[in-house]
Every structure is written in C-alpha cells, then in structure tokens.
Amino acid sequence: MRLRLPLPFIARVASTLALAWAAAAACVALHTPLPWMIGPLLATSLLSMAGAPTESWAPLRNGGQWAIGASLGLYFTPQVVALVASLWWAIGLGIVWALVLGWLFGAWLYRLHAPRMHGVPASMMRATSYFSGAIGAASEMTLLAERENARTDLVAASHSLRLLIVTVTIPFALQWSGLHGLAVLPPTIRLVDGPGLVLLALLTGAGALVMDRLGRANPWFMGALVVSMGLAMADLTLSAVPQWLVNAAQLVIGVSLGVRFRADFLHTAPRWLASVVVGTLGLMALCAAFAALLAWCTGLPWVTLLLGTSPGGITEMAITAKVLQLGVPVVTVFQVCRLIAVLILVEPLFRRIYPVRD
C-alpha cells in the first residue's frame, strides 16, 4: 500500500524544515548551546503561536529519535557500564525523588487552582493537577490523565511548557557557566565506517520496530538505544553516527516540540500556564539542590547529575549531555530509569493516594 501525502501537507512540512534550518544556522553563527535543537524549537514554537501553518511529520521525528538513541548507546562500553552499575542506589534515589516531587507539584497546582475552577468536579481537577505535575513523558502522561477523566488540554499544555522551559534554560545556563562533566566516549567510536554504519542502522532500526510493535513508550529512541547499548557492552565497534545526522535529528526533534504550541495555546487558562512556569522554575532549583547532594555522595560532577535529575525530557537532556560533553551514560541511565519507573508507578500511585469514593 502506497503512502500518499497531500501536497499542502508536504508544503507545510518543507517550509517548516526550511525555517528550522535557517534558525539553526543563525544559532550556530551566534554560538548558542544546542543550536540544531534550540533554534528550530524556538522559531517553530513562536511562529506556531502566531498562527503560522507549521507542520511536523511523524516519520521524521521517529527517525530523529532513532539517530539520537543509536548514538547515545555507543557510550555504554564495559568500563562505563561498571561505573553506572555502581550508582544503582543513586539512581533509585533519583526515581523516588522524581515521584515525590511530581506529586508535590501536582498537589500545589490543585491547591492553587481548584477553588478557582468553578464547574469543574474536584475529582477531575485532582487528576488534572496530579498528571500535570508528574515528571514523565508528555504524551504518556496525557493518555493516563485521559483514563482518569482529567482535562487533557491542561495536562498536555503543562508538560509542553515545562519541557520548553527546561530545554531552553538549562543548556544556556550550562554553556555560560563553563562547567564540565564526564567525557567518556572512546576514540574508536568517534570514527564513521560506511559498512559498519549500515549494519548499525539495520540493527538499531529493527530494535526500534520491535519496541514500536510492543507498544512501548518512546519506541524509536528506546529501541535504538537498547540495541546500540548491547553492541557497546559487548565491545563490538561498528561505527559512530555521523555528526550531520545527529544535527538533523536534533532539528526534527526541535520542530516536533515546537509545533505543539498552536495559536490558542496562550489562551488556555493563562493562570494555569503562569503557575506552571513558576512551578517549573521551582522544580529546577530543587533538582539542582538534589543533584548537589548526590554529587557530594558520589563524587561525580554536579552538572552531570543535574541533567540526570532535571525535570526535562529524556531525549532533550541526553542531547544536552552529548553536545556539551557532560556525561552521557550517567544522564541517560538516570533519565531512562526514571521514565520507566514513572510510566509503571504513576497511575497506581494516583489510585492509591486518591482512592475513588462511592
């Protein structure tokens, strides 16, 4: 069966990509952090909120997540895995921290907005606040919120806005600070080999397809990451992922994030969005303090643990760690374990904390 895309859709995708490339090129010239993601993200989100017909194509976003997942997995050599395994207790603390912090953020949102949301049942407002505060993937949290009869528009808006703030704020702060993390990529995995790259693409692509068929979260990222990690852990060096492909992946991921902000976004409960902004800044400050505590306990760089525990998305924080060389394996493991734990535990915890009363 042939896939036929309407010409207006193709034109919107092409024009959005052209705009994103121009924004990325401008950010490269200005020496901003993560120019290939932040430039397209900011340009696309601003134009989308202005009503421009921006568009993202899902297969491009999936391909971008695959490229990032495949490149990050190469860091997990046997020596690095031994380091990460020794941090199991810190990773466990990070998971507990994320669950508690998300619950407190949701409780704060409920206390702040429930009295003002006239006509909205308390149970709906409770679910909306809880899943808006949960530190997890936006799409998955929105789906879980829908099952609990929450206002999914507010949940989706909260996660999109928080991701935008974290993705833009942290890279700029880290670049200007000049802080450094762990640079642990062996020289042999910096080399691009044609046949090896093709084999790496086939294997990681198959892993992504399997994850997609199984209905797992972030399948194109997680599937490629798991296969690439397995190859690196087995000390099998096929090829590095070319830098131009990593840049292109960041661009399409930035576009996919930016198109979430449509013209009606700013009209979606302005008080709610304002409190999400304030709450996100508070979350980042608390996570920075928690990362400092973990750094003192583990001896690892604070900046690496900051990215590992920050309330941002796994792909975006891993890209930040990769581009700024701030300890990709530790950041990736912290974020992956947190994501898995949140997806498994956040809904049962909601029903336990807020049981349905007949």
C-alpha positions as CSV (number, residue, x, y, z in Angstrom):
1,M,0.0,0.0,0.0
2,R,1.4,3.3,-1.1
3,L,1.6,6.2,1.3
4,R,0.2,9.4,-0.4
5,L,0.6,12.7,1.4
6,P,-1.4,15.7,0.3
7,L,0.6,18.5,-1.4
8,P,-0.5,21.2,1.1
9,F,0.8,18.9,4.0
10,I,4.1,18.4,2.1
11,A,4.5,22.1,1.5
12,R,3.9,22.9,5.2
13,V,6.4,20.3,6.3
14,A,9.0,21.5,3.8
15,S,8.6,25.2,4.7
16,T,8.8,24.4,8.4
17,L,12.0,22.4,7.9
18,A,13.4,25.3,5.9
19,L,12.6,27.7,8.6
20,A,14.1,25.4,11.2
21,W,17.3,25.0,9.3
22,A,17.6,28.9,9.0
23,A,17.0,29.2,12.7
24,A,19.6,26.5,13.4
25,A,22.2,28.2,11.1
26,A,21.6,31.5,12.9
27,C,22.1,29.9,16.3
28,V,25.3,28.3,15.0
29,A,26.6,31.7,14.0
30,L,25.6,33.1,17.4
31,H,27.4,30.2,19.2
32,T,24.3,29.3,21.2
33,P,24.1,26.0,23.0
34,L,22.4,23.1,21.2
35,P,21.9,25.3,18.0
36,W,20.4,22.5,16.0
37,M,17.6,21.8,18.5
38,I,17.0,25.1,20.3
39,G,17.0,27.2,17.1
40,P,14.3,25.1,15.4
41,L,12.4,24.7,18.7
42,L,12.1,28.5,19.4
43,A,11.5,29.5,15.8
44,T,8.8,26.9,15.3
45,S,7.0,27.5,18.6
46,L,6.9,31.3,18.1
47,L,5.6,31.0,14.6
48,S,3.1,28.3,15.6
49,M,1.7,30.5,18.4
50,A,1.5,33.4,15.9
51,G,-0.8,31.2,13.7
52,A,1.7,30.2,11.0
53,P,0.9,26.8,9.3
54,T,3.9,24.9,10.8
55,E,3.9,21.1,10.5
56,S,5.9,18.2,11.7
57,W,5.9,14.7,10.1
58,A,5.9,11.8,12.5
59,P,8.4,9.6,10.5
60,L,11.0,12.4,10.5
61,R,10.6,12.7,14.3
62,N,10.9,9.0,14.7
63,G,14.0,9.0,12.6
64,G,15.5,11.7,14.7
65,Q,14.8,9.8,17.9
66,W,16.3,6.7,16.3
67,A,19.6,8.5,15.4
68,I,19.9,10.0,18.9
69,G,19.2,6.7,20.6
70,A,21.7,4.9,18.4
71,S,24.4,7.5,19.0
72,L,23.9,7.6,22.8
73,G,24.1,3.8,23.1
74,L,27.7,3.8,21.9
75,Y,28.8,5.4,25.2
76,F,28.0,2.2,27.2
77,T,31.3,0.4,27.0
78,P,32.0,-2.3,29.6
79,Q,34.0,0.2,31.7
80,V,31.2,2.7,31.6
81,V,28.6,0.1,32.5
82,A,30.6,-0.8,35.6
83,L,30.6,2.8,36.6
84,V,26.9,3.2,36.1
85,A,26.1,-0.1,37.9
86,S,27.9,1.2,41.0
87,L,25.4,4.1,41.1
88,W,22.3,1.8,41.5
89,W,21.4,3.4,44.8
90,A,21.7,6.9,43.5
91,I,19.5,6.0,40.5
92,G,17.0,4.6,43.0
93,L,17.0,7.8,45.0
94,G,16.5,9.7,41.7
95,I,13.4,7.7,40.9
96,V,11.9,8.3,44.4
97,W,12.8,11.9,44.2
98,A,11.0,12.3,40.8
99,L,7.9,10.6,42.1
100,V,7.7,12.6,45.3
101,L,8.5,15.9,43.5
102,G,5.9,15.3,40.8
103,W,3.2,14.5,43.5
104,L,4.1,17.7,45.4
105,F,4.0,19.8,42.3
106,G,0.5,18.4,41.4
107,A,-0.7,18.9,45.0
108,W,0.4,22.6,44.8
109,L,-1.4,23.0,41.4
110,Y,-4.5,21.6,42.9
111,R,-4.5,23.8,46.0
112,L,-3.8,26.8,43.9
113,H,-6.4,26.3,41.2
114,A,-9.2,24.0,42.5
115,P,-11.0,26.9,44.3
116,R,-11.0,29.0,41.1
117,M,-12.1,26.2,38.6
118,H,-15.8,26.7,39.0
119,G,-17.9,24.0,37.5
120,V,-15.0,21.5,37.3
121,P,-15.6,18.5,39.6
122,A,-13.0,18.0,42.4
123,S,-12.1,14.6,41.1
124,M,-11.4,15.9,37.6
125,M,-9.3,18.8,39.0
126,R,-7.3,16.3,41.2
127,A,-6.4,14.1,38.3
128,T,-5.6,17.1,36.1
129,S,-3.2,18.5,38.7
130,Y,-1.6,15.2,39.6
131,F,-0.8,14.2,36.0
132,S,0.3,17.7,35.1
133,G,2.8,17.6,37.9
134,A,4.1,14.1,37.2
135,I,7.7,14.2,35.8
136,G,7.2,11.9,32.8
137,A,6.8,11.9,29.1
138,A,4.1,14.4,27.9
139,S,2.2,12.0,25.6
140,E,2.1,9.2,28.1
141,M,1.0,11.4,31.0
142,T,-1.7,12.9,28.8
143,L,-3.0,9.4,27.9
144,L,-3.0,8.3,31.6
145,A,-4.8,11.5,32.5
146,E,-7.5,10.8,29.9
147,R,-8.1,7.4,31.5
148,E,-8.7,9.2,34.9
149,N,-11.1,11.7,33.4
150,A,-8.8,14.7,33.7
151,R,-8.6,17.8,31.5
152,T,-6.1,16.6,29.0
153,D,-5.7,20.0,27.4
154,L,-4.3,21.4,30.6
155,V,-2.1,18.3,31.2
156,A,-0.6,18.5,27.7
157,A,-0.1,22.2,28.0
158,S,1.7,21.8,31.3
159,H,4.1,19.2,30.0
160,S,4.8,21.1,26.8
161,L,5.5,24.3,28.6
162,R,7.7,22.7,31.2
163,L,9.7,20.9,28.5
164,L,10.2,24.1,26.6
165,I,11.4,26.0,29.7
166,V,13.8,23.2,30.8
167,T,15.2,22.6,27.3
168,V,16.0,26.2,26.7
169,T,17.1,27.3,30.1
170,I,19.5,24.6,31.2
171,P,21.7,24.4,28.1
172,F,22.2,28.2,28.1
173,A,23.0,28.2,31.8
174,L,25.5,25.3,31.5
175,Q,27.3,26.8,28.5
176,W,27.7,30.1,30.1
177,S,28.8,28.5,33.4
178,G,31.7,26.7,31.7
179,L,31.1,23.6,33.9
180,H,32.3,20.2,32.7
181,G,31.1,16.6,33.2
182,L,32.3,13.2,32.2
183,A,33.8,12.8,28.7
184,V,33.9,9.0,28.3
185,L,33.5,8.3,24.6
186,P,36.4,6.1,23.4
187,P,38.3,7.4,20.3
188,T,37.5,4.3,18.3
189,I,33.7,5.1,18.4
190,R,34.3,8.6,17.0
191,L,35.1,7.1,13.6
192,V,32.4,6.7,10.9
193,D,32.7,3.5,8.9
194,G,30.3,3.1,5.9
195,P,29.5,-0.7,6.1
196,G,29.5,-0.6,9.9
197,L,27.1,2.4,9.9
198,V,24.7,0.5,7.6
199,L,24.8,-2.6,9.9
200,L,24.3,-0.4,13.0
201,A,21.3,1.3,11.3
202,L,19.7,-2.0,10.4
203,L,20.2,-3.5,13.9
204,T,19.0,-0.4,15.8
205,G,16.2,0.1,13.3
206,A,15.0,-3.4,14.0
207,G,15.1,-2.8,17.7
208,A,13.0,0.4,17.3
209,L,10.4,-1.5,15.2
210,V,10.2,-4.3,17.8
211,M,9.6,-1.7,20.6
212,D,7.0,0.1,18.4
213,R,5.1,-3.2,17.8
214,L,5.2,-3.9,21.5
215,G,3.6,-0.5,22.2
216,R,6.5,0.7,24.4
217,A,7.0,4.4,25.3
218,N,9.4,6.3,23.0
219,P,10.0,3.2,20.9
220,W,12.2,4.7,18.3
221,F,14.5,6.2,20.9
222,M,14.4,3.3,23.4
223,G,14.7,0.5,20.8
224,A,17.7,2.0,19.1
225,L,19.3,2.9,22.5
226,V,18.9,-0.7,23.8
227,V,20.4,-2.3,20.7
228,S,23.3,0.2,20.5
229,M,24.0,-0.3,24.2
230,G,24.1,-4.0,23.7
231,L,26.7,-3.7,21.0
232,A,28.8,-1.3,23.0
233,M,28.6,-3.5,26.1
234,A,29.7,-6.5,24.0
235,D,32.7,-4.4,22.9
236,L,31.5,-4.5,19.2
237,T,32.6,-1.4,17.4
238,L,30.7,-0.9,14.2
239,S,30.6,2.8,13.5
240,A,29.9,6.2,15.0
241,V,26.8,8.1,14.0
242,P,27.8,11.0,11.7
243,Q,27.6,14.4,13.2
244,W,25.5,15.7,10.3
245,L,22.9,13.0,11.1
246,V,22.9,13.9,14.8
247,N,22.4,17.6,13.8
248,A,19.5,16.7,11.5
249,A,18.0,14.6,14.3
250,Q,18.1,17.5,16.7
251,L,16.5,19.7,14.1
252,V,13.4,17.5,13.5
253,I,13.1,16.8,17.3
254,G,13.1,20.6,17.8
255,V,10.4,21.0,15.2
256,S,8.2,18.3,16.7
257,L,8.3,20.0,20.0
258,G,7.7,23.5,18.6
259,V,4.6,22.6,16.6
260,R,2.8,21.7,19.9
261,F,2.4,25.4,20.6
262,R,-0.6,26.4,18.5
263,A,-2.3,29.8,18.2
264,D,-4.7,29.0,21.0
265,F,-2.0,27.9,23.5
266,L,-1.7,31.2,25.3
267,H,-5.5,31.4,25.7
268,T,-5.5,28.0,27.5
269,A,-6.1,29.0,31.2
270,P,-3.5,31.8,31.5
271,R,-3.4,31.5,35.3
272,W,-2.7,27.8,35.0
273,L,0.2,28.3,32.5
274,A,1.7,31.1,34.7
275,S,1.7,28.7,37.7
276,V,3.3,26.0,35.6
277,V,6.1,28.5,34.7
278,V,6.7,29.4,38.3
279,G,6.5,25.7,39.4
280,T,8.9,24.6,36.7
281,L,11.5,27.1,37.9
282,G,11.0,25.9,41.4
283,L,11.4,22.3,40.2
284,M,14.7,23.1,38.5
285,A,16.0,24.8,41.6
286,L,15.1,21.8,43.8
287,C,16.6,19.4,41.4
288,A,19.8,21.4,41.3
289,A,20.0,21.1,45.1
290,F,19.3,17.4,45.0
291,A,22.0,17.0,42.3
292,A,24.4,18.8,44.6
293,L,23.6,16.3,47.4
294,L,24.1,13.3,45.0
295,A,27.4,14.9,43.7
296,W,28.7,15.1,47.3
297,C,27.7,11.5,47.9
298,T,29.1,10.0,44.7
299,G,32.0,12.3,43.7
300,L,30.5,12.8,40.3
301,P,30.3,16.2,38.6
302,W,27.3,18.2,39.8
303,V,26.4,19.2,36.2
304,T,26.1,15.6,35.1
305,L,23.8,14.8,37.9
306,L,21.8,18.0,37.3
307,L,21.0,16.8,33.8
308,G,20.2,13.3,35.1
309,T,17.7,14.5,37.7
310,S,16.3,17.6,35.9
311,P,12.5,17.7,35.1
312,G,13.2,17.7,31.3
313,G,12.6,15.0,28.7
314,I,15.0,12.1,28.3
315,T,15.8,12.9,24.6
316,E,16.4,16.6,25.2
317,M,18.6,16.1,28.4
318,A,20.6,13.3,26.7
319,I,21.2,15.6,23.7
320,T,22.4,18.3,26.0
321,A,24.8,16.0,27.7
322,K,26.1,14.7,24.4
323,V,26.6,18.1,22.7
324,L,28.1,19.8,25.8
325,Q,30.1,16.6,26.8
326,L,28.6,16.4,30.3
327,G,28.5,12.7,31.0
328,V,26.1,11.0,28.5
329,P,25.9,7.5,30.1
330,V,25.1,8.7,33.6
331,V,22.5,11.2,32.3
332,T,20.9,8.7,30.0
333,V,20.6,5.9,32.7
334,F,19.1,8.3,35.3
335,Q,16.6,9.6,32.8
336,V,15.7,6.2,31.3
337,C,15.2,4.5,34.7
338,R,13.1,7.4,35.9
339,L,11.0,7.3,32.7
340,I,10.3,3.6,33.1
341,A,9.5,3.9,36.8
342,V,7.2,6.8,36.3
343,L,5.3,5.1,33.5
344,I,4.8,2.0,35.6
345,L,4.1,3.6,39.0
346,V,2.5,7.0,38.5
347,E,-1.1,5.7,37.8
348,P,-1.2,3.0,40.6
349,L,0.2,5.7,43.0
350,F,-2.6,8.1,41.9
351,R,-5.3,5.5,42.7
352,R,-3.6,4.6,46.0
353,I,-3.2,8.2,47.1
354,Y,-6.6,9.4,45.8
355,P,-8.9,6.3,46.0
356,V,-12.3,6.6,44.3
357,R,-15.1,7.2,46.9
358,D,-18.6,6.0,46.2
